[in-house]
Amino acid sequence: MVSHDLSPDLHISNIVVKAHKCTAAIYRAFTCQNVDLLMRAYLMYLLPIVEHDCVIWSLYTAKDIEYVKTVQRRFTKHLPGFRTFPYAERLKRLQLPSL
């Protein structure tokens, strides 16, 4: 999806909305509080949505980069026991690279 000025903003917005919906579905589907299981679901279902064809729509503005990072921020913040940690610390403890 491309807007009339050929910016990928519309496409990025659609990806982020789809990823947030997937996040909600994961947390509804898995009622357990097992961080390893939730992380597997993240890596299998959510990350491919965000990373699919990212070379083509290449994030080049800080606004777009931060918008995509909200997906990972939201998911890691809702993990049991990770709410109080800052984003960088959550990534470090979960051994995840930043999006």
N, C-alpha and C positions, 0 to 999 in steps of 0.2 A: 504494500500500500504506500502510495506516494502522494503528497499533496500537490497543489497546483504550482508551488514554487520549488518542487523537487526535493524538499527536505523530508527526512525520514521520521519526523515528529509523530505523525499519525500512526505509522507502523510501530514505533517504539511504545506509544501510548497503548495500542492494542495488545502488544506483548505483555506489558506490565499489568494491565487489567486481567488478562488471561492467567498470568502467573499468580496474582493475588487471589483469584478464584480457586486456583489449584491449591494454594496454601490453605485456604479455608476448608476445602474438601479433604485435604490430608488431616487436618486437625479434627474434623468431624468424624472421619473414618477410623482413625486410630485413637481410641479412648485411653490407651495405656500411656504411662508416663515414661516410657523407655526412650532415652535420648538416642541410643544407637539405632533403634527401629525408625524413629522419626527422621534421623539423618539419612538413612537408606532411602526412605520415601522421598526426601528432598533431592537426593542425588539421582534417583531414577525417574521421578515424575516432574519435578519443578525445574531443575537446572537445565535439562534439554530444551524446555520452552524458552528460557531466557537466552541460551547460547546458540540456538538454531539460526544458522546463516548470519551470525553477528559480523562476519567479515564483509558481507554485502552491505548491511546497513550501518556499519561502523559508527560507533559513538564518537562524535568529535566535539560536542559542546559539553561544558561542565553541567549544564542543566539536565541533559539527557543521561549523563553518567550517574548523577545523583538520583535521578528518577528510577533507573534500573536497579541501583543499589538498595532502594527501599524494599524491594522484594526480599533480598537476603536479610536486611535489617529486621524486617517484620517477622520473618520465619524464625530467625535465631533468638529474637527477643521473647517469643512465646514458648521456647523450649523450657521444660521444667528446670529450675535452678539457675537460669541464665538471665533472668529479667534485670537483675541489679548490675550486671556487668556492662561496661561500655562496649560499643560495637567492635572496636579493634580487639579487645580482650576476648570477646565471644568468638571471633574468628580464630584467634590464636589457640584457645582452648579446644575448639572443634577441628582445628587443623584445616581450615578452609581458606582458599585464596579469596581476595576481594573481587567482586564482579567488576 
